[in-house]
Amino acid sequence: MRGSRALASSVIALGVVGVIAANQLVTTPNALKATDSGVVQSSALYCTGLTNNAGGAPGFISVINTSDATRTVTANVFGLHTRNKVGSVPLTLAPHSSANFTPSSDLKGSMFSVAAFVSGGGVVAQQVLRSDGNDGACTNGGVTQWYATGLTTRVGSSTILSLFNPTATAAVLNIAVYSTSGFAQPAAWQGITVAPLGMTTVNLGDQVINQHHFGVGVTVLRGALVINAVEDNHGQVAMVPGATAPVSRTVLPQVTTAEKTASTVVVTNPSNQSASVTIHLSLKGTTVPDQQLTVSPLSSAIFAVTPNSAIPSDGEATATITSSTPVVVGLVTGGGHGYDTTTMPTPWHSWVLHDATGQGFGSAVVTNTGTSTVTVSVTVTRNGNTGTWQSAVAPGTTVPLLAIATGFHTLRAATVTVTSDAATIVVGATQVTSPAGVDPVNVLNGR
């Protein structure tokens, strides 16, 4: 994610084309007509935020079939600044395989959204930036509430909201800002309309001037939207998928404490009550006192993990954040080449980690965020070879995936599925960087 480029902001209305998707974050059944089998039931995947080569976030979509059956995919591509309404990409995926396509090759435009319809389940997708492989997960439906924090509009940086309406009715939204200095609801961001199967981008720098470590909340008053924040933080571009609700407890499994790095936990409080926040850091061989943070109503606050004289430089820490009032948590990391922003993960019982670039991972771990021991199953497919291993993971414990999948010495060019007997696990990974741990991967939640 090197080489900062300006990210354009514009609006286009697109006509209703093809299949109508559901307007909530659930797997969406759609009728796709197949020439050889009549009508089949399918699931849907939605992506938004990639740009053309002249934009700030060029890249490709990687579609992964984790099932034991062949899947067919029809990917409809929508774009801004395009003469055509839609492009179409057909894909056939063998069991446990993947395929890539580049939206800008199938439709001329400035920024793109994709609605992909799949003949069956077990298929996930991710957006991959060409600059260094940073990725953003595609979702299986639109949302009515969305938050992200740790964002920036400082000089030399930008953050663009990419909003795609996958439904057959117009969507209406409001945007609120939660900064370290307080709350704002810019008039220009109230009552924004996104046409059916249309795209809109919002440049946060138009209203939030030269701000750092702030949060935003998007409330969809009508319909549902697929949302990504595309952030260029001093030359490092990231897809920030956000979260759909504040929480009282969350876990960040990979917070780097390495020398010559910076790690900042950003906490946004979207409620009208003050939040008392406790940050507990688990670092191998070291006991770190719990850190306390008070976040005023409708605002954001930060805690610097690294550099911090009270916290030793010793690899990756697991941060457990608890709050008296539900909050949204982000992590901003960097190591001399810009900064990357990620949002708190939501624990679940299944995850998919896919190396679409062949560069491998700096680290890849599974964390049990629950209060009871769980059985974790790790399946690795690499170069046509597949193996499955199981291990018990104690509560509050983070374990490297390769410590479980002992038959592999690397996850380069691999697809990894991680499942558990309880919906309490989080899978985390980082890109290969120097210094280590400054470029987290958005692992695919297996919902």
N, C-alpha and C positions, 0 to 999 in steps of 0.2 A: 504494500500500500504506500508506494512512494510517488512523489510528483503530484503536487496539489493542482487541481483544476477547478474552475468555477462550475457550480451546479446550477443549471437554469431552472427557473420557476415559471410555469404557465398552466393554462387550463384548456381542456378540450372536451367537447361533448361527443360521445359516440353512440350510434344507434344500437338497438337491441339486436344481437346476433346470436344464433346457435341456441345452446341449452341454458335454461334459467336455473341459477344456483340458489340454494337455501341461504337465509340471511342470519344464520347464527353459527357459532363455532362448534359444529358437529360434523361428522362425516356425512356428506350430502349425496343421497342417491339421485342419479340422473339417468334418463333413458338415452342410450346411444345406439343408433342403428348400425348394425354390422352386416356386411354383405353375405357372410357365410353362416351367421348364427341368429339372424333376426335381431330382436331387441334384447340387450343384456343390461344388468344393473351395474352401475359404476360408482366409484368414489371420485371426489373432486379435490384438486389442489390449486392454490392461488399464490402467485408471487408478484411483487411489485418493487420497483426501485432501481433496476439496472438501466444504464444509459448506453448511448452509442459511443464510438471511440473518441468523439470530441467532448463528451461529457466527463463528469468526475468519477463515474462508477461503471465502466464497461466490464462486461463479464458474460457468463453463460449459465444456463440452467442444467443441473445434473439431476436426473431422475433415476431412482434406485428401486429395484424390485426385490423385496426381501422375502417374497413368498416362494412356494414350491411349484408354482404354475406360471405359464407364459401370460403376460399382460400386454394389452394394446392400449396406447395412450393417444389421445387427440389433444394437442396443445394449441389453444387459440391465443394469438399474440395481439395485444392492443398497445397503442403508442400515442405519445404527444407529438405534435407537429408532423403529422403524417397525412398523406393524401388518401391512403386506403384505410378502411375501417378496421380490418382484421387480417392477420396472417395465420396460416394453419400449418402445424408441424405434426405429422403422424409418426409414431414410434411403436416398435414391437420389442418387448423386453423378455428375454429368456429368464427362467428362474434364477434368482440370486445374481442378477446382472445389473448394469447401469448403462445409461446413454446420456450424452450431452447435446444441447443445441444452444445456439446463440440468437436471442431475439432480434438483435439488430441485423442479422443476416436474412431474416424472414419478413421483416417489415421495416421500412425506412421511417425513422422518427428520432426524437431526442431522449425520451425515457419510456420505459416499457412496463406493462403488466401482462401476466400470463394466467389464463384459466385452463387447466389441464384436466381432462376427464378420462378416467381409468376404468377398464373393464374388469373390475374386481378390487379386492383389498390388498393390503401388504405393500403398497407403493408410497414412497415419500420423495420429496424433492427439495433441493436447496439452490440458492443463488450463489454463484462463486465469482468473486472479483478477480479479474485477470492480473491485477497488480501484484498480489502476493497470496492469493488463495483464500483471503478472508471471506466468510460466507454468511448468508442469512437464510433461515428456514422458511420454506413455503408453508402456508397454513391450509387447513381443510375447511375454512369458512370465514365469513366476515365477523366483525365484532361490533358491539355497541358502546363499549368503553375501552379506552386504551391509554396507557401511561408509559412514559420513558423519562429517565433522569440521567444526570451526568453530561448533559448536552452542552454545546458551546457555540457561540457566535463571535468569539474573540477575533480581533484583526488577524487575518491570515487563515481563518477557519470559516466553516459554514455548516449549517444543518438544514436539510430539506426534508419535509414530510411528503412522502409519496402515498397517495390515497387512491385506491381502486374500488369501484363499486361493482361487485359481482352479481348484483341482483337485477330484477326487471323493473324496479321502481327507483325513483330519484332518492338519494340519501341527503340528509341535512345534518350538519355538525357544528359544534362550538369548540373552540380551543382556549384553554386556560394555561397560564404560565405560573410556575412556582419557583421563585428564585431565592437566593440567600438574603435578598433585601425585601422580599414580600411577594404579593399576589397581583396578577394582572389578567384582565379579560379584554384584550384589544378589540375595539369595535369592528375592525376589518375582518376579524376571525370569528364572528358570531353569525350564524345562519348561512354558512357556506354550503352550497348545493353541488352535489356530484351526480351527473346524469347516469341513467341506467347503463351498465357496462362502460362507464366513463372513468377518466382519470383526472385528478387534480394534484398539483404540487403546491406546497406552501413553504416559502423561504422564511424560516424563523428569524433570520437577520433583518427582515423588513420591519419588525416590531420590537424584537428583543435585541437591542443594540449593544454590541461589545460585552456580552455577558458570558459567564463561565459557570459550569456546574449547576445548571438549572434543570428543572423538570417541566414537562408539559402533560396536560391531560386532554384527551379528545373525547367528547361526549357526542354520540351519534343519536340525534333526536328522532330521526326517521330512517328506517332501513338498516343497513350494516355495511361495514367497510373493511377492506384489507389494508393494513397500515404498516409502513416501515419508515424509520428515520434514516436518511442517508447522510452521514456525518463525515466531513473532511476536517480533521483536527490537526492543523499544522502539517499537512501532507500525508497523514494516515487516514485512509478512507475506511469506514465501517458501516455495515448494515446493522441497525439497532432495532431488533424486532419488538421490543417493549413488552408490557405485561397488561393483562386485562383487568386486574384488580389489585388494590393494596393488600398487604398481608401483615399479620402480627409476628410472624417468624419466617425467616428464610436463611438459606445457606449458600455461601459463595465458596465453591470447592477449591479454587486455585487463585489465591491472592499472592502475587510474587513479593518476596522480601529481598530479592537479590540486590547486590550492590549496583549502583549506577542505573537504578530503575525508580519509577514513581508509581505508587498505588494509592488511589484515593477512593474511599467508600462515600457515595453520595446518597443521602436519605431525603426523600421528598414526602412531606406530610400534606395530603390533599384534604384533610378534614378540618373542622372548626375547633378541634381540641388539641392542646399541646401533646406532643409525643415524647415519652421518656424511653430512650433507646439504649440497649446494652449490646456491645460488640465483643464477642468472645472469640479469640484467636487460638487455634490449635496449631502449634508449630513443633515439629519433631525435636525432642530433647530439650525443649524450653517451655517454661511456664510464663505466660504473659498475663498480667492482671487485666481483668475485664475493663473495657473502656466505656464511659458513659457519655451520652450525647442527648441534649434536649433540642427538639425541633419544634419551632413555633407553628401555630396553625397556618395552613395555606402557604407554606414556605419550604425551603430546602436547607440542609446543613451538611457539612463535610467532615470526614475524619481521615487524616493522612496516616496510612499504614506504613508506607515507605516514601521518603526517608523519615524515620522516627527513632530518636535516641533510646526510647523505651522498648523498642522491638528489634531484636538482632537480625542481621542479614543472613538468612539460613533457608533458602529454597522457597517452596510454596506453603502457604498457610491456608487452613480452612477457617473461614469466618462465619460464625453463627450470629445472626442479628435478630434480636427480639425487641418488641416495642409494645408500649401500653396502648397505643392506638395504631391501627393498620397503616402501613407506610409502603412506599415504593423505593426499592434499593437498586442502585447502579454501581458499577465498578469502572473506574477510569485508570488505565495503565499505560505506561510509556517507558521508553528507554533511549531517548536521544533522536528518534526519527518520527516524532509525532506521537499522538495518543489514541488509544482505542477505548471505546465505550461499550459495555455490555450491560444487560439487564438481568436482574435476579431470575434464576431458573425456577420452574414449577415442578416439584417432585412428582414422579409418575412411576409406573411399573415397567415401562419399556422405552428404550432409546436406540437411535441409530446414529452411528458415527461412520462417515464415509470420506475417504481421502480422494477427492476428485482431481487433485493436481499431481499426485504421485510424489509430493514433497515429504510426506510423513507428518508426524506430530512431535512437538517437543516433549509433551507429556499427555497422558490420557488416563483418567481416573474415574472411579465410581464412588459416590458418597452415600452412605445410609443416613438420611436425615431424621429417621424415626427413633422411637424409644425401645424398639425390640430388634433382636437379631433377625436378619433376613437372608434367604438363599438367593444368590445372584447367579444367573446363567449368562455366560459370554460366548457368543458364536462369532468366529472370525472366518471370512472368506477372502482368500488372497491367492492370486495366480492359479485359480482353479482348485485350490485346496481349501477344505472347510473342516473346522474342528470346533467342538463345543466343550466347555469346562464349567464346573459349578464350584461355588465357594460360599461359605457363610461369612457375612459381613456384619460386624457388631454395630450397635447404635452409635452414631456420631463418629464413625470411622471412615476414612478415605483410603482406598486401595488402588494401586496402579492396575490397569486392565491387563497388562502383560504379566503381572504377578498371579493372575487367575488363569489367563490363556497361556499356559506355560509351553504350549507346542509351537508358539511363534516368538521370534526374537524382535520383530518389528511390525508396525501397523502401516507401513508405507504401501500405498495403492490397495489398501484393504477396505472391506466393508465389515463393520462390527455391529452386531445387535446385542443389546444388554437388556435382560429382563429380570424381574424380581417377583417374589410371591406377595409383595406388598407395594403399594403405590407411594413409596417413601424414598426412592433412589433418585439421585441426580448424577448424570454423566457429564464430565467436563474434559476439555482438551485445549491445548495451545498449539500454535504454529511453531515451527522451528525458527527461533530467533536468537540473536545475540545482542544484549543479554537475554536470558531465558525468561519465559513466562509473561511477556508483555503484549502478546497478541492472542487473546482467547478465541476459541472457535465456538460458534453457535451450533451446538449439537442438536440433532433432530429429535424432538420429543415424539415418541411413537404413538401419539393419539390417533 
